[in-house]
Amino acid sequence: MKQLLITLSDKAGIKSRRTKNIVKHIGWSSSYKIGSIIANFMLVPLTIDYLDAENYGIWLTLSSFISWFSFFDIGLGNGLKNKFAEAKALGNYKDAQAFVSTAYFTIGSISLGIVIIFVGINQFINWTQLFNTNASLQGELSVLFPIIFTFFGIQLVVKLITSIYLANQNHSIQEKVQFLGQALSLLVIFILTKTDQSSLLIFGIVFSALPVFILAGLNLFAFNNEFKKFKPKFSLWKKEYLREITGLGFKFFVIQIAATVLFSTDNFIISKLFGPKDVVPYNVALKYFSLAIIGFNVIITPYWSSFTEAYANKDFEWIEKSVSNIQKIWLIIPIALLVMVFLADLFYQFWVGEQVTIPLKLSIAMALFAALHTFSMIYVNFINGTGMIKLQLLGSIILMLINIPLSIIFSINFNMGLAGPILATCVCITGSGFLVFIQYRKIINNNAKGIWLK
């Protein structure tokens, strides 16, 4: 495949080393992503069959709740990605290793602290009341939560390796890891369905542990091979390196919190307003229309670190040409989404049968969300690559504060039901997308000043 992609790149007139690398990894990413999508779609009916719809709804809400704590990396993953890419582009390998060391040991300390605190307070939390579910599950949930939270804490550390690979412009690494995780998850759930026991506890432990084992293995491989000279050393942990990473990383941290509120609270809101069972149709529709986002993301994700390198080297011609090409590709998205809306009922019937019913207005709302989200991704990716994210930071705080109230208003006051939370997210994305588009134009035209250049 590698040689095929290189040949196609040459025939298409792609000569830039940076662009050739992106095209190569888009090819690999597409292969891994297709495999992940197939595995994920096979996983949903198997999981519903194993857990039943209500317990699957609880798992979706629970995993969304745990994902909220991903912001405890205080943006160090994205900060490391940018700083490592800059240092390596300029040949400062010692600085690059110091950034890696500082990020790993800082996140390790933070993860240990939050796991200890969480395990300590777990016994005082009524999980069934929080998730609006059967009181008989309290014992199982109080055992499951500390276990999955511990695995989550470890994952915060070991997933830093993907930031290093991405900074090194190995853009397909996340899709590779995700594919392995989905494939193994599918195998495990298939085995579990062959047993007589349905256990949310066993399911939760297995699905929390799998990504940790995969990422831990990748860390061992990477730091003993390709990234051996960047292996973390405690002696290289320095406050000045931490300040450099967190100076940028803290801004990403706040944006991460806002993104978590925008994209991960919907399950919780639906569970509280309508019950855990209604989380399932919402997520079935989201997974279906996320296919457009996933496909577009495969194309655009490789550009982040390449934008970082290009901006550091003042290669504005390449940046503008690349963004223009991405804009043209995006025009396919609205057409594809329109077709997906017309085919939605047939797809739902084929995928989950009569087990789940999805209203048309929810499908339309999801299509609108996918169109707006992919459009804003074009410019967010460039802005993130440059590190000029102060405007995005301030905007994200405002959107974070209004998203939950808007979700409730749309769902209850406007009688939009399950479509309410995603429509509220659409309103928020429209505002942020408009701002990042203006910022991109100002930066590329060299007339950005003040907050537009911070």
N, C-alpha and C positions, 0 to 999 in steps of 0.2 A: 504493500500500500504506500509506503514512504516514497518509493521510486515513481509510482504512478502519480502521486500528488505533485512531485517535483516536475515531472514531465508536463502535466496539465498546467502548472504555474508558468512554465517557460512558454508554452503555446499561447497562453492568455496574455503574455507580455508582462508578467510580474517579475521584475528584476531585483527589487529591494530585498536584501537579506532578511530584514525585519518582517516584511510582508510574506515572504516565502515560508518563514517559520510559522507565522500565524496560520497560513493556509494549510500547512502540514498538520498542525495541531487541531485545526477545525475538523479535518478529516478523521483523525483519531477520536476526537471528542464526540463527533457524530456517531461513530461506531459504538463507543461506550454508552452514549446517551440512549441510543435506540435499544440497546440491550437492557439498560436500566428501566426504560419506559415499559418494555415488554414484561420484565420481571415485576415491576410495580403494579401494573394492571392485573397481572395474574395473582398478585399478592392480596389485593383487596377482597375479592370474593372468597378466597381461601381463609382469610383472617376473619371475615364475618361469619363464615361457616364454623370456624373453630371457637370464636369467642361469643357469638351472637351480636346482633346490631347494637344493643345497649352497652355491652362491655367494650365493643369496638369504639363506640362513641366516647366512653370513659377514657380509653387508651389515647384516642386522638386529642382529647382535651388535656389529659395528663401530660402527654409529650409536648403539647404546645406550651403548657405551663412551665415545664422544665426548660424549654428553649428560651424563655424570657431571661433566664439567668446567664445566657451566652454573653451578655454585655459585661460580665465580670472580667472579661479579658481586657477591659478598659481600652479597647481599640488597638491593642498591641499587635494583633495579627495583621491588620491593614497598615499600621505604622511600620512594622517590620518589613512588610512587602515593599513599601515605597523606599525606605531607607536602605535596605539590602540591595535593591535594584540600582539605586543611585551610587552607592559605594562601589559595587561591582563594576558598573559602567565606567566609573572613573579610575578603576584599578586599585582601590583602597581595600584590599582583601582583609587586612587586620581589623579595620573598622567593621567590615561586613561580619567577621566572626564575633566581634564584640557586640554587635547589634543582636546577633542570634543568641549569644550567651545571656545577655541582659534580658531579652524577651522570655527565654525559657525559664530562667530562675525566678523572674518576677511573677510570671503566670503560675508557676509551680507553688510559690508561697501563697498567692491569692487563692488558688484552688483548694489547697490544704485548709486554709482558714475558713472558707465558706462551707466546706464539707463538714468540718468539726461543728460549726455553729448550727448548721441545718440538722445534723444528726441529733444534736442536743435539744432542739426545740420541736422535733418531730412528734414526740409523745404528747405534746400539748395542742396539736392541731387536729381538728375534726375534718378529715378529708372528705367524708361523705356529704357533710353539710356544704363544704366549699364547692364541691362538684355537683351538688344537687342530685345525689344518687342514693341507692338503697343503703340504709344504715348497717346492714349485715356485712357490707364490704369493708367496714372500718379497719378490722384486724388485718385483712390482706393488704389494704392500701398503706397502712402504717408500717408494714414490713417492706413493701415494694419501694416506697418513696426513698428511704435512705440508701437502698442498694442502687437504684438508677441514678440518684443524685451523686453518689460516689463515682460511678462510671462516667457520669457527665463531667465531674471535676477533673478526672484523668484525661478525658477527651479534650478539654480546654488546652491542656499542655501539648499532647501528642499531635493535635491537628495543626500546630504551628509549622510542621514540616511542609504542609501544602502551601503556606505563604512563601516559603523559601523556594519551592519548585516554581511557583507562579512568578516570583521575582526574577528567577532565572529564565523566564519565558518558556518554561515547560508547561504550556497552557492546558494540556489535557489531563493533568494529574487529578484534579477534583472529580472529573467524570470517571476516571479509571477507578478511584477509590469508591465512589458511589456505586459503580457497577458491581464491584466485588461484594460490597455490602448488600445490595439488593439481591444478587444471585444467591449468596449464602443465606439471606433471610428467607428467600423463597424455598430453598432446600429445607431449612429448619421448620418452617410452618407446614410444609408438605408432610414432613415426618410427624409433627405434632398432631395433624389432622387424622393420622392413622392410629392414634391412641384414643382411649375411651374418656380421658380426662380433659376438661376445658378449664384452664387455669390462667387468669390474668397475671398472676405472680410469675409463673414460669415464662409466659410470653414476654412480659416486661423485662425480666432479667436477661433473657436471650437477646432481645433486640437492643438492649442497652450495651451489652458486652461486645457484640460483634464489631461495631465500628471502632471500638477502643483497641481490640486485638489487631485489626487490619492496620490502623494508623501506627500502633506501636511497632509492628513488623516493618512498616515503611521507614520509620525513624531509624531502626537498627540497620536496615539496608543502606539508607542514604548516607548516614554518618560514618559508615565503614567503606563507602565507595565514592560516589560522585561528589559528595559534600564533606569528605573527610577533613579537609583543611578548615572547614567552618564549624566543626564539632563544638558544642557548647562546653565552656570551661568556666567554673565558678570564679576563677581568678580574673577573668575578663569582664565580670559584672562591674559596671561603673555608673555612678550617678549621672554623669554627663551624657552617657549613651541613653540612659533611661529617660532623661529630659528630652533628648532629641526624638526618641520614639514616641513618648507620651505627649510631647508638644503637638505632634500631628495626630498621634493615636487617640488622645483624649477627645479630639473633635470627632474622629470616627466613632469613638465610644458613645457619645451623645447621639450621633446619627443612628448608631446601632439600636439604642434604646427606642428611639422614635420609630425605626423600621419594625422593631419587635412589636410595639404597640399597634402599628398600622396593619401588620400582616399576621400576627400571632394571637391577638386578643379576640378575634372573631369567634373562634371555637368556644372560648370561655363565655363570651356574651350570649351566644346562642344557647349554650348549656344552661345558663342562668335564666334566660327569658323563656325558652321553649322546652328545655330538657335535653339530656345527653343523646337521645335517639335522633333528634333533629340535626345533630352535628354531622351525622353520616351523609344525608343527601347534599348538604352544603359542601362537604369535602369531596364527594363524588363529582359534583359539577366543577369544583375548583381544580381537581386533578385533570379532568378532561380538557378544560380550556387552558390549563397551564402548559399543555403540549405546545401551544404557540409561543409561550414565554420561554419554555425550555429550548425549543428550536432556535429562537432568536438569541438566547443567552449563549448557546454553543458558539455562535458566530461572533458575538460581541465581547465575551469574557476575555479572550486572549489579548484584546487591545489594551487593557488596563496597564499592565507592566510595560508594554510597548510604547504607550503614550508617555509613561514616566521617563523611559529612556530617550524618546524622541524630544520631549520637552527639555530634558537636561542638556541635550545636544543642540537645542534651538532648531530642530528640523520641522518648522511650521508647514512647509509644503507637503510633507508626508502626512502630517496630522490632518490638514484640511482635505486632502485627497481621500484619506481613509474614512473620515466622517461623512463625506459626500457619498462614498460607495455604500456605507452602512445605511444612510438615509434612503437610498434607492432600494436596497434590500427590504427595508421596513415596509415599503408600499405593498408588499405581498401580504403582510400580516392582516390588515383589515378585511381583505378579500377572503383569506383563509378562515377568519373568524366568522364571517357571514355564512360561509358554507357549513362550518361546524355547528352553528345555531340551527340550521335547517336539518342537519343530520343528528342532532343531539339525542332526541328520543330513541331513535334506532340504535344509537351507540349505547345509551344507558340500558336499554332492553337486552342488548347482546352481552353487555359487561356484567351487570348485577341482576338482571332479570326482574322479577316482580318484588324483590326484597326491598327496594328503595324507589320512592317516587320523587322526581325532581320537577318543580313547576317551571313553566316557560320563562317567567320573568326573572327567575334566578339564573337561568342559562344566558339570557340577554345581558343581565348585569355583569356576569362573569366575562362575557365577550368584550364588553365595554372596558372592564378593568384590564384585561389582557392587552387591548389596543393602547390604552393610556400608559400602562406600565412599560411596555416595550418601547414606546416613543421616548419616554423620559430616560430610559436606560442608555440611549445613544449618547446623551450629553452628560449624564451622571458619571458614566465610565471615564470620559475624558477629564472631567473636573476632579474626580477621585485620583486619577493618575497624576495630575499636576499638584495635588495636595492643597489647592486653593478652595477650601471647603467651609470657610466661615459663614458665607451666605446660606449654604445648604444646612449648616449647623443651626442657625437662628430660625430658618424656615421649618426645620424638622421639629424643633421644640414647640412651635405654634401648632403644627399639625398633630403632634402627639397629644396635646392638651384638648384638641377639639374632636379627635377621631371617635373616642368612646361615646361622648354625649351625642354626636351626630349619628352614630350607629343605632343608639337607642331611639332617637327621634325618628329616623327613617323606618325602623322596624315597627315601632308601636304607634307613634303619632301619625305617620304617613301611611300606616297599614301595609308596609312593604314586606313584612315577615322576614323570611330567611334572606331575602335580597337586600335588606336594610344595611347590614354591616359592610358588604362589599360596595354598595353605592356610596356609603360614607367614605370609604377608602378611595373611590374614584374621584370624589370632590377634592380630597387632599392631594392626590397625585397630580391632578390638573394644575393646581397652584404651584406645586414644586417643579413640575415639568416646564412650565412657562419661565420660571426664574432661571433654571439651569441652561435653558436654550439661550436666553439673553446673555448670560454670563459667558457661555461658549463663544458667541459672536463677538463680544467685547474683547476677550482674550486673544482670539485668532486675528482680530483686526488691530490689535495692539493699542486699543484705547480704553482698556480696563483700568479703573482707578479705585482707590478706597477699598470698600468691602468687596468689590468685584474681583480684586486682585489679592485677597487674603485667604 
